[in-house]
Every structure is written in structure tokens, then in C-alpha cells.
């Protein structure tokens, strides 16, 4: 009994392990297939217009490539990363250090990018602008020791799908990318969301039947049902064929049902995003109204201040003019009162013109004993003649 329980538990463990490995293989195949479609859409988009951060095709491709590089990545937490979270950038930083003239050091020194996820997204954009994405990943895959340190078994970077990835990325060197290494996408907080809608195809009629024989059988059955000549003719007699058709239709139904669930989830996500945007828009409109009201109040206050200053300036100018007029009138009145008839303008009791009497008196004060001849003597005037004086003549 115990042995049977142990065997059943081992069988369940093996079956779950096989199922897990099968799911991982499906993930690898789906990611590589979607990446191929994304590269194709990028090349088609570039033929009509340039590609930058606003292109939906590039946004989806960046999300797919980030998901591929993060597939089966070991451990989200690391002590040597700057933000405590380890991402594929830590692997690229070590494995691509041997690439000549690489951009690793320049991305490490960027001031506005600090988290590991943001640096990884910046590296994707810089590598695409340098047209060296395939070279970086090829060099990183050659370092198998570092690759096994960062990825678990079953990861795309450890399987043959990685060579397919590098081959697909070579075609991107034909595109001239132009990106801005700023914004909300580069902060590392925005989650990665892959949009599978452009790669889904929905067909009508009997496209859900893969085999041409199944389509012909269904068409023949519908035609026989519609004809009244053979109302009791059996459509299919073999039970195995019925069972096989049922299995195929069930498989197709599950695929369509999974696509339907994905689209419903995508619609719910878009509705929630729309509600958030509407709430944000409403909040911004209310903020705009408040700013407008505040602006009107400040405008009115400034107008009142300007009017008050104008009134003060007008009153000040009128006061200065009145004081000047008063001072002029008082001076004229004072001068008018001090002047009498027949008196000249000027200070009272003084002759405004210089008197000649003083000058005459000064000339009369000279000694009368001195005549003009005496003034011309040696005491007062120097003779211009060169004759020697009698005192110095020889006796």
C-alpha cells in the first residue's frame, strides 16, 4: 500500500515536471514567434515613417525583448544592485563588458536613471540607435558561465532559440532609431505589457478545421442535410473519425476560448485605464478652474494696486505744484512790499552802483609834495637806461 502511494506520488511529480517543462517550451516558442512578428512590423513601419518612442510598434517590441531577456531570470533580489532588484541589466553589464566601444559605462553614469530596470531599458534604446543589438547579445551568449549564473534551466538565453533571436535582431540594423532617454517609461516603474492583438488572426467559415479533408466532409454533410432526396442517409459511419473530429474541434475551441478570454481581459484593462484617465482629466480640469479663479483674483488685486499708485502719484504731483506756486507768490509779495516809489531794486540803504568818491578820495590821499617828476625818480621807477649810477662812477 505504501509502495503504491509512493509510486503514485512519484508519477504525479514526474507528470507535473513534464507539464512544467512543456509550458516553459511553449513560452519560449510564443515569445520568439511574437518577436519575429514584431521585428517584421517594425521594418514595415520604417518604410512609411520614422520610428521613435511614440511608435506603438516599437513600444511593443521593447516589451517583448525585455520579456525575452527576463525569461527564467534567477532571483529578483540582489545585494550588488543599486536598487536591491536584480534584472537583465546586471547580466548585460557583466557579459557585454568585452564588447569594444560599448555603451555600458555611459549608461551606468547617467544621472536621471538609477534603477536596474530603467538602465536595462536605456540600454535597449542605445543599442538600437548604435545598430549593435545583435552584437551585444551574441557576445553575451558566448560567456556561457555568466549566462548560467543569471538564468535558470529552460530560459531562452540558454536554449537554441537564442541563436534565432540574434539572427532576427540583425535586421534591425537597417532602421535608424531616434529615442529620448527620459520620461515615465525610463523610470523603471512602468510594468511590461505585451500587446498580442496585432498578431491575432480571426477567420470565418471552416478555417478552424485544419485538414482539407475535414472541410470537404463538413461541406458534403451540410449539402446532404439540405437535400431532401436522402433524408435517412448516415453522414459518417466510422466512430473513430467522429472521435478524431471531436478532438480537433475541441482543441480549436480551447484556442478560440483562450483568445476570447485574453481579449476580454484586455478590454477590462483598457476600461480601467480609461476610467483612471477620465478621473485624472477631471482632476486636472478642476485644478485648471482653481488656477483661473486665483489668476482673476490676483489680476484684480494688481489692478487695484496700480490704481492706488496712480492716485498717490497724481496727488504728489499736485502737492509739489501747489507748493511751488505758493513759494513764488510769497517771494513776489515780499519784494513788492519792500520797494517804494522812486527807489531802485536792491538792498535798502546801499547804492547798487560803485561810488566814484572812494576812488577819488584814494587818489587825493597821496602826498602833495611829490610831483610827477619825483615819481619818476629811482625810488619809485626803474630807469631803462644802461648808464651807471653816479655812486659807482670813478672819482
C-alpha positions as CSV (number, residue, x, y, z in Angstrom):
1,X,0.0,0.0,0.0
2,X,2.7,2.4,0.9
3,X,4.8,1.4,-2.1
4,X,1.8,2.1,-4.4
5,X,1.3,5.6,-2.7
6,X,5.0,6.4,-3.2
7,X,4.8,5.3,-6.8
8,X,1.7,7.3,-7.5
9,X,3.4,10.4,-5.8
10,X,6.5,9.9,-8.0
11,X,4.3,9.6,-11.1
12,X,2.5,12.8,-10.2
13,X,5.8,14.6,-9.6
14,X,7.1,13.4,-12.9
15,X,3.9,14.4,-14.7
16,X,3.9,17.8,-13.1
17,X,7.6,18.3,-14.0
18,X,6.9,17.3,-17.6
19,X,3.9,19.7,-17.7
20,X,6.0,22.5,-16.3
21,X,8.8,21.8,-18.9
22,X,6.1,21.7,-21.6
23,X,4.7,25.1,-20.5
24,X,8.2,26.6,-20.5
25,X,8.8,25.3,-24.0
26,X,5.5,26.9,-25.1
27,X,6.5,30.2,-23.5
28,X,9.8,30.1,-25.4
29,X,8.1,29.4,-28.7
30,X,5.5,32.0,-28.2
31,X,8.0,34.7,-27.3
32,X,10.2,34.0,-30.2
33,X,7.3,33.9,-32.6
34,X,5.9,37.2,-31.3
35,X,9.3,38.8,-31.5
36,X,9.6,37.7,-35.2
37,X,6.3,39.3,-35.9
38,X,7.3,42.5,-34.0
39,X,10.5,42.8,-36.0
40,X,8.6,42.4,-39.2
41,X,6.1,45.1,-38.2
42,X,9.0,47.4,-37.3
43,X,10.6,47.0,-40.7
44,X,7.2,47.6,-42.4
45,X,6.6,50.7,-40.3
46,X,10.0,52.2,-41.1
47,X,9.2,52.2,-44.8
48,X,6.5,54.8,-44.3
49,X,7.6,56.9,-41.3
50,X,10.5,57.2,-38.8
51,X,10.4,55.2,-35.5
52,X,10.7,56.9,-32.1
53,X,9.4,56.4,-28.6
54,X,5.8,57.3,-29.7
55,X,5.6,54.4,-32.2
56,X,3.3,51.6,-30.9
57,X,5.3,49.0,-32.8
58,X,8.5,49.9,-31.0
59,X,6.8,50.0,-27.6
60,X,5.5,46.5,-28.2
61,X,8.9,45.3,-29.5
62,X,10.7,46.8,-26.4
63,X,8.3,45.0,-24.1
64,X,8.8,41.7,-26.0
65,X,12.6,42.0,-25.9
66,X,12.6,42.9,-22.2
67,X,10.3,39.9,-21.5
68,X,12.7,37.6,-23.5
69,X,15.8,38.9,-21.7
70,X,14.0,38.4,-18.3
71,X,12.7,34.9,-19.2
72,X,13.6,32.5,-16.4
73,X,15.9,35.0,-14.8
74,X,17.4,33.9,-11.5
75,X,16.3,35.7,-8.3
76,X,14.6,39.1,-8.2
77,X,16.7,40.3,-5.3
78,X,20.4,41.0,-5.3
79,X,22.8,42.7,-2.9
80,X,25.1,44.2,-5.5
81,X,22.4,46.1,-7.5
82,X,21.7,49.8,-6.8
83,X,18.0,49.4,-6.0
84,X,18.0,46.0,-4.5
85,X,16.3,44.5,-7.5
86,X,18.2,42.4,-10.0
87,X,17.3,42.5,-13.7
88,X,18.7,41.6,-17.0
89,X,20.8,44.7,-17.0
90,X,23.1,43.2,-14.4
91,X,23.7,40.3,-16.8
92,X,24.3,42.6,-19.7
93,X,26.6,44.8,-17.7
94,X,28.9,41.9,-17.0
95,X,28.6,39.8,-20.1
96,X,28.9,42.8,-22.6
97,X,31.8,44.4,-20.9
98,X,34.1,42.8,-23.5
99,X,32.3,44.4,-26.4
100,X,34.7,47.1,-27.9
101,X,33.5,50.6,-27.5
102,X,30.4,49.5,-25.6
103,X,27.8,51.8,-24.0
104,X,27.7,50.1,-20.6
105,X,29.8,52.7,-18.8
106,X,27.8,55.6,-20.3
107,X,24.6,54.1,-19.1
108,X,26.0,53.5,-15.7
109,X,26.9,57.2,-15.4
110,X,23.5,58.5,-16.4
111,X,22.2,60.8,-13.6
112,X,18.4,60.5,-14.3
113,X,18.5,56.7,-14.4
114,X,19.1,54.8,-11.2
115,X,17.1,51.5,-11.1
116,X,18.3,48.3,-12.8
117,X,15.1,48.1,-14.9
118,X,15.5,51.6,-16.1
119,X,19.1,51.0,-17.1
120,X,18.1,47.9,-19.0
121,X,15.5,49.9,-21.0
122,X,18.0,52.6,-21.7
123,X,20.5,50.0,-22.9
124,X,17.9,48.6,-25.3
125,X,17.4,52.0,-26.9
126,X,21.0,52.9,-27.0
127,X,21.9,49.6,-28.6
128,X,19.2,50.0,-31.2
129,X,20.4,53.5,-32.0
130,X,24.0,52.2,-32.3
131,X,22.7,49.3,-34.5
132,X,24.6,46.8,-32.4
133,X,21.8,44.9,-30.5
134,X,22.7,41.6,-32.2
135,X,26.4,42.1,-31.5
136,X,25.7,42.7,-27.8
137,X,23.5,39.7,-27.3
138,X,25.9,37.4,-29.3
139,X,28.8,38.5,-27.2
140,X,26.8,37.9,-24.0
141,X,25.8,34.4,-25.1
142,X,29.4,33.5,-25.7
143,X,30.1,34.0,-22.0
144,X,28.2,30.8,-21.0
145,X,29.5,30.9,-17.4
146,X,28.0,34.3,-16.7
147,X,24.8,33.3,-18.6
148,X,24.3,30.2,-16.4
149,X,24.8,32.3,-13.3
150,X,21.9,34.6,-14.2
151,X,19.4,32.2,-15.9
152,X,17.6,29.0,-14.8
153,X,17.3,25.9,-17.0
154,X,14.8,26.3,-19.8
155,X,15.5,30.0,-20.3
156,X,15.6,31.4,-23.8
157,X,19.1,32.6,-23.3
158,X,20.2,29.0,-22.6
159,X,18.4,27.3,-25.5
160,X,18.8,27.2,-29.2
161,X,16.1,30.0,-29.5
162,X,18.8,32.5,-28.5
163,X,20.5,32.0,-31.9
164,X,17.2,32.5,-33.6
165,X,16.8,35.7,-31.6
166,X,20.2,37.1,-32.6
167,X,19.5,36.3,-36.3
168,X,16.2,38.2,-36.1
169,X,17.9,41.3,-34.5
170,X,20.4,41.7,-37.3
171,X,17.6,43.0,-39.5
172,X,17.0,45.9,-37.1
173,X,20.3,47.5,-38.2
174,X,18.5,48.7,-41.3
175,X,16.4,51.1,-39.1
176,X,17.5,54.5,-37.9
177,X,16.0,54.8,-34.4
178,X,15.7,58.0,-32.5
179,X,14.9,57.9,-28.8
180,X,14.8,60.2,-25.8
181,X,16.2,58.6,-22.7
182,X,13.7,60.4,-20.4
183,X,10.1,60.1,-19.4
184,X,7.8,57.8,-17.5
185,X,8.9,54.7,-19.4
186,X,12.5,55.2,-18.3
187,X,11.8,55.4,-14.6
188,X,11.6,51.7,-14.3
189,X,8.2,51.8,-12.5
190,X,6.0,51.1,-15.6
191,X,5.4,47.3,-15.9
192,X,6.0,45.4,-19.1
193,X,2.8,44.8,-21.1
194,X,2.9,42.9,-24.4
195,X,0.0,43.6,-26.8
196,X,-0.8,40.4,-28.8
197,X,-3.7,41.9,-30.6
198,X,-1.8,42.9,-33.8
199,X,-0.7,39.3,-34.2
200,X,-4.0,37.6,-33.7
201,X,-6.0,36.5,-36.8
202,X,-9.7,35.6,-36.8
203,X,-11.1,33.8,-39.8
204,X,-14.6,32.7,-40.6
205,X,-16.3,29.7,-42.3
206,X,-14.4,26.4,-41.7
207,X,-11.0,27.8,-41.1
208,X,-11.0,26.2,-37.7
209,X,-10.6,22.9,-39.4
210,X,-7.0,22.4,-40.4
211,X,-7.3,19.5,-42.8
212,X,-8.8,19.9,-46.2
213,X,-10.4,16.6,-45.9
214,X,-12.3,17.7,-42.8
215,X,-13.6,20.8,-44.7
216,X,-14.8,18.7,-47.6
217,X,-16.5,16.3,-45.2
218,X,-18.3,19.1,-43.4
219,X,-19.4,20.7,-46.6
220,X,-20.6,17.5,-48.0
221,X,-22.5,16.8,-44.8
222,X,-24.2,20.2,-44.9
223,X,-25.2,19.7,-48.5
224,X,-26.6,16.3,-47.8
225,X,-28.6,17.6,-44.9
226,X,-30.1,20.3,-47.1
227,X,-31.1,17.8,-49.8
228,X,-34.5,16.0,-49.3
229,X,-33.6,13.1,-51.6
230,X,-31.7,11.2,-48.9
231,X,-33.3,12.1,-45.6
232,X,-32.0,9.0,-43.8
233,X,-28.5,8.7,-45.1
234,X,-25.8,8.5,-42.5
235,X,-23.2,11.2,-42.7
236,X,-20.3,9.4,-41.0
237,X,-20.3,5.8,-40.1
238,X,-16.9,5.4,-38.6
239,X,-16.8,6.1,-34.8
240,X,-13.1,6.8,-34.8
241,X,-13.4,9.5,-37.4
242,X,-16.2,11.1,-35.3
243,X,-13.9,10.9,-32.3
244,X,-11.0,12.5,-34.1
245,X,-13.1,15.3,-35.5
246,X,-14.4,15.9,-32.0
247,X,-10.9,16.1,-30.6
248,X,-9.8,18.5,-33.3
249,X,-12.9,20.7,-32.8
250,X,-12.4,20.7,-29.0
251,X,-8.8,21.7,-29.4
252,X,-9.7,24.6,-31.8
253,X,-12.5,25.6,-29.3
254,X,-10.0,25.8,-26.5
255,X,-7.7,28.0,-28.5
256,X,-10.5,30.3,-29.5
257,X,-11.8,30.4,-25.9
258,X,-8.3,31.3,-24.7
259,X,-8.2,34.1,-27.2
260,X,-11.6,35.3,-26.2
261,X,-10.5,35.4,-22.5
262,X,-7.4,37.3,-23.4
263,X,-9.5,39.9,-25.4
264,X,-12.0,40.2,-22.6
265,X,-9.1,40.8,-20.1
266,X,-7.6,43.3,-22.5
267,X,-10.9,45.1,-22.7
268,X,-11.2,45.2,-18.9
269,X,-7.7,46.6,-18.7
270,X,-8.4,49.3,-21.2
271,X,-11.7,50.2,-19.4
272,X,-9.8,50.6,-16.1
273,X,-7.2,52.7,-17.8
274,X,-9.9,54.8,-19.4
275,X,-11.6,55.3,-16.0
276,X,-8.2,56.4,-14.5
277,X,-7.6,58.8,-17.4
278,X,-11.1,60.2,-17.0
279,X,-10.6,60.8,-13.3
280,X,-7.2,62.3,-13.9
281,X,-8.7,64.6,-16.6
282,X,-11.5,65.7,-14.2
283,X,-9.0,66.4,-11.5
284,X,-6.8,68.5,-13.9
285,X,-9.9,70.4,-15.1
286,X,-10.8,71.2,-11.5
287,X,-7.2,72.3,-10.9
288,X,-7.4,74.5,-14.1
289,X,-10.6,76.1,-12.9
290,X,-9.0,76.9,-9.5
291,X,-5.9,78.4,-11.2
292,X,-8.2,80.5,-13.4
293,X,-10.1,81.8,-10.4
294,X,-6.9,82.5,-8.5
295,X,-5.5,84.3,-11.6
296,X,-8.5,86.5,-11.8
297,X,-8.2,87.4,-8.1
298,X,-4.6,88.3,-8.5
299,X,-5.3,90.3,-11.6
300,X,-8.0,92.3,-9.7
301,X,-5.6,92.9,-6.8
302,X,-2.9,94.1,-9.1
303,X,-5.3,96.4,-10.9
304,X,-6.3,97.9,-7.5
305,X,-2.7,98.4,-6.5
306,X,-2.0,100.1,-9.9
307,X,-4.9,102.5,-9.4
308,X,-3.9,103.3,-5.9
309,X,-0.3,104.1,-7.0
310,X,-1.6,106.2,-9.8
311,X,-3.7,108.2,-7.3
312,X,-0.8,108.7,-5.0
313,X,1.4,109.8,-7.8
314,X,-1.2,112.3,-9.0
315,X,-1.7,113.7,-5.5
316,X,2.1,114.0,-5.0
317,X,2.5,115.9,-8.3
318,X,-0.4,118.3,-7.5
319,X,1.1,118.9,-4.0
320,X,4.5,119.8,-5.4
321,X,3.0,122.1,-8.0
322,X,0.9,123.9,-5.4
323,X,3.8,124.4,-3.0
324,X,5.9,125.8,-5.9
325,X,3.2,128.3,-6.8
326,X,2.8,129.3,-3.1
327,X,6.6,130.0,-2.8
328,X,6.7,132.1,-5.9
329,X,3.7,134.2,-4.9
330,X,5.2,134.7,-1.4
331,X,8.5,135.9,-2.8
332,X,6.8,138.3,-5.2
333,X,4.6,139.7,-2.5
334,X,7.6,140.3,-0.2
335,X,9.5,142.1,-2.8
336,X,6.6,144.2,-3.7
337,X,6.0,145.3,-0.2
338,X,9.7,146.3,0.4
339,X,10.0,148.5,-2.8
340,X,8.8,152.1,-2.6
341,X,8.2,154.6,-5.4
342,X,11.4,156.1,-6.9
343,X,13.7,153.6,-5.1
344,X,15.8,151.2,-7.1
345,X,15.6,147.5,-6.7
346,X,18.2,146.2,-4.3
347,X,19.1,146.2,-0.6
348,X,17.8,149.2,1.4
349,X,20.3,152.0,2.3
350,X,23.0,150.9,-0.2
351,X,23.9,152.2,-3.6
352,X,23.7,149.3,-6.1
353,X,26.4,151.1,-8.3
354,X,30.0,151.6,-7.1
355,X,30.7,155.2,-6.0
356,X,33.5,157.2,-7.6
357,X,34.0,159.1,-4.3
358,X,36.0,156.4,-2.8
359,X,38.2,156.2,-5.8
360,X,38.8,160.0,-5.9
361,X,39.4,160.0,-2.2
362,X,42.1,157.4,-2.5
363,X,43.9,159.4,-5.2
364,X,43.7,162.7,-3.1
365,X,45.3,160.9,-0.1
366,X,48.6,160.8,-1.9
367,X,51.3,163.3,-0.5
368,X,51.1,166.6,-2.4
369,X,54.9,167.2,-2.1
370,X,55.6,164.5,-4.6
371,X,55.1,165.6,-8.1
372,X,55.1,163.7,-11.2
373,X,58.9,164.3,-11.7
374,X,59.6,162.9,-8.3
375,X,57.5,159.9,-9.1
376,X,59.9,159.2,-12.0
377,X,62.9,159.0,-9.7
378,X,64.8,155.9,-8.7
379,X,62.8,155.5,-5.6
380,X,59.6,154.7,-7.5
381,X,60.5,153.8,-11.0
382,X,63.5,151.9,-12.5
383,X,65.2,153.6,-15.4
384,X,65.6,151.7,-18.6
385,X,68.9,153.3,-19.5
386,X,72.1,151.2,-19.1
387,X,74.2,154.1,-17.6
388,X,75.9,153.5,-14.4
389,X,74.8,155.3,-11.4
390,X,76.9,158.3,-10.1
391,X,77.7,156.5,-6.9
392,X,79.6,153.8,-8.7
393,X,81.4,156.1,-11.2
394,X,85.2,156.7,-10.7
395,X,86.2,159.8,-9.0
